[in-house]
Amino acid sequence: MKLLTRSTYYFFIFSTLAMIAAGALFYYTIRTIVYKQIDDSLITEKTIIQDQLEETDTIPDFAASFGYLIKVRLLNSPTIYSQIINDTDLFDIKSNSYLAFRHLRFSNNTTGKTGYTINIYQVLDKNKELLDSVTIIMFFLFLSLLLASLFVNYLISKKLWSPFFDAINEAAKFNVLSDKPPELQDTNINEFKQLNMVIEQMTSKMRSDYINLKEHNENSSHEIQTPLAVIRSKLDMLMQKRNLSRESIDLIKSINEATTRLFKLNQGLLMISRIENLQFPETKEISLKEFIQKGLNNYEEIMQLKKIKVETEISDAALVRMNETLADVMISNLLSNAVRYNTDNGYIKCRLDNKCLTITNSGLPLEIDPDQVFNRFRKGTSHPQSVGLGLSIVKKITDLYNMQITYSCIGTVHEIKLIY
Amino acid sequence: MMRSIIFRCNLVYYYSLMKLLIVEDENSLSRSIGEYLKMEGHICEFAKNYKEAFIKTADNSYNCIILDIGLPDGNGLDIIREMKKNRSTDRILILSAKSSLEDKLTGLKIGADDYLTKPFHMSELSARVNSICRRDNFVGFNEVSFNEIKVRTDENQAFANDQLLNLTRKEYDLLLFFMSNRDRIVTKESIVEHLWGDNVILTDSFDFVYTHVKNLRKKLIANNCRNYIKVIYGFGYKFCEP
């Protein structure tokens, strides 16, 4: 649930409860005041009647008591009812309905005088009407107050929290690859200031760490090149020596193979870190056809040797906007894989149209999980000399240009599909 | 026949007098380079930092300068700029631990002739140096010959006993590669890297190199050449007098 919805929701519940309570309190207060007034007037009336009775011992002229309905009953027995005040309904013949009255009853049984029970009623209608209209007015007043305050609360919260939402958006948009710091809204609320500060610190730390790491990767790969060059040159010199024993030759051969592997590995890692460091910024419209044909020509002799049949179905229209070197690396890696992992008397099928490039080749069944072929250093056991970086370089390149690459393997049929 | 003998003499004379400057701060690497190139009869001088290189290039003239651009006390590219300012015609081969394209493009733009990324095979270096030196505009520099074999690099043609050899592009490159490294062992790996490029981690076995060499040898022998390509156990081949 959104923060704003939730805060509005709580505000709504609590203010509704508060308003109901306030309304009820208000209602009963008004009611009590009204009743108090009526009761006071009933008691005044009672005093007047009592005074009259004491003076004259006659029932006063009730018609004179405007607004009151007074009923007098003679007491048969000397019983005295205690005074009560309550609400009661009486039937009104005129309007043919019950009407609400406030009722006061008292007895007068002064010795030596005639005993009476006197009921004084006062119509409540007018007061009730007042109460009702007050209630209705109150209800609408409260309701509009509630809605207004909900709305205002929503607006205020939205305004108050906007630096927060802004910070979240900026943090979500943040990309460690871009050199743009997140643009955070200025705010004078301490907590948000703190939040912005933390985000700024974190992102700048992340970026500097990332840059450091990238530079470290690239630099260490570069630094490895020189000692490798020394090893390689010494090996080349060592091989020139005459009269080497077979044993020495085998040793040199092993060292040479390992050095070559180390070199290839370093070269692959360097390529990956250079792609990551965006060091191939120049792009142009590239015809993949040329690169495929160049690649196939390059491997022609090897394919002849392995008796691999090549089928191509290549359209001229396939143009991709990318860096030339990377296009070359990508295509030659894909083709060399198709050649390398092929079997004797196998085949390679190349299909290129303006949407995708499909390279299908025969080969041995896959030893590793097909989803992992693009991961670094994933390779089967049948090619111990492989460094396992070829396809992850291809993947880096396709990621760079938002292309999609998929690999599938059904039995001995391997297929790479590149959608651009 | 007479002409060809004169050519050959010129070449031998030229090669033996080729003067190279190796600018490299890594001592053991420059020693190996020197040793390897001396086997061909080249004269090598060394400079191990920017200052030495600067003085040597200003005072002397070389056929080719092998220049590591990552020097401890300066950028090798500045040496090229300085040389070009002084209208030096010395050929320059850049060595670099960085394979970055910008460095390469900058180097070639300001006047270097070639660019080689570390680590490299000595045979590759030798082939590049020879190829650079052949670009000089003297008569005969476009030709490399070895006994009855003659390669015209300006036309990409090879002859045996003055008969045009019908070689594929790769066989031609292979022959030239061998001839640039005569009397020295050339590994199968360096052949693969030279012919197919090192961008691709191509294969685990180098059987196809064997096929190539076999085809080349067959074509040479068919044209009455002696068998110059010797198989060296474990390593590769050596192009030498049988």
Contacts between the chains, C-beta under 8 A, distances in Angstrom:
chain1	res1	chain2	res2	distance
A	222	B	97	4.9
A	222	B	98	5.8
A	223	B	97	7.4
A	225	B	97	3.9
A	225	B	117	7.5
A	225	B	118	4.4
A	225	B	119	6.0
A	226	B	26	5.7
A	226	B	29	7.3
A	226	B	97	5.3
A	226	B	118	5.9
A	226	B	119	8.0
A	228	B	118	7.0
A	228	B	119	4.1
A	229	B	26	7.5
A	229	B	29	5.7
A	229	B	97	7.6
A	229	B	118	3.9
A	229	B	119	3.6
A	229	B	120	6.6
A	230	B	26	6.2
A	230	B	28	5.3
A	230	B	29	4.9
A	230	B	32	7.5
A	230	B	119	7.9
A	231	B	119	7.3
A	232	B	119	4.3
A	232	B	120	7.1
A	232	B	121	6.6
A	232	B	122	7.9
A	233	B	28	7.8
A	233	B	29	5.6
A	233	B	32	3.7
A	233	B	33	6.6
A	233	B	36	7.5
A	233	B	119	7.7
A	233	B	122	5.9
A	234	B	28	7.1
A	234	B	32	6.0
A	236	B	32	7.2
A	236	B	36	6.7
A	236	B	121	6.1
A	236	B	122	4.0
A	236	B	123	7.1
A	236	B	187	7.6
A	237	B	32	5.2
A	237	B	35	6.1
A	237	B	36	6.5
A	237	B	122	7.2
A	239	B	185	4.8
A	239	B	187	7.0
A	239	B	232	8.0
A	239	B	235	5.2
A	240	B	36	7.6
A	240	B	39	7.3
A	240	B	184	5.7
A	240	B	185	5.7
A	246	B	233	7.2
A	246	B	234	7.7
A	249	B	233	6.2
A	249	B	234	4.0
A	249	B	235	6.9
A	250	B	234	6.3
A	252	B	234	7.4
A	252	B	235	7.6
A	253	B	234	4.8
A	253	B	235	6.9
A	256	B	187	7.0
A	256	B	189	7.3
A	259	B	119	8.0
A	260	B	189	5.6
A	263	B	119	5.7
A	264	B	201	5.2
A	267	B	99	7.6
A	267	B	198	7.2
A	268	B	201	7.4
A	270	B	99	6.7
A	274	B	100	7.0
A	279	B	100	6.2
A	279	B	101	7.7
A	279	B	102	7.8
A	280	B	101	7.3
A	298	B	196	6.0
A	298	B	197	7.6
A	299	B	196	7.8
A	299	B	202	8.0
A	301	B	168	7.8
A	301	B	170	6.3
A	301	B	208	6.1
A	301	B	211	7.1
A	301	B	212	6.5
A	302	B	202	7.6
A	302	B	203	6.9
A	302	B	208	4.7
A	305	B	207	6.9
A	305	B	208	4.8
A	305	B	211	5.4
A	325	B	101	6.1
A	328	B	199	7.0
A	329	B	199	6.0
A	332	B	197	7.8
A	332	B	199	6.0
A	332	B	200	4.9
A	333	B	200	6.6
A	336	B	200	4.6
A	336	B	201	7.1
A	336	B	202	5.4
A	336	B	203	7.9
A	339	B	202	7.8
A	339	B	203	7.6
A	340	B	202	6.7
A	340	B	203	5.4
A	340	B	204	7.5
A	383	B	204	5.6
A	384	B	204	7.5
A	385	B	204	4.2
A	386	B	201	6.8
A	386	B	204	6.9
A	387	B	201	6.3
A	389	B	201	7.6
A	390	B	201	6.0
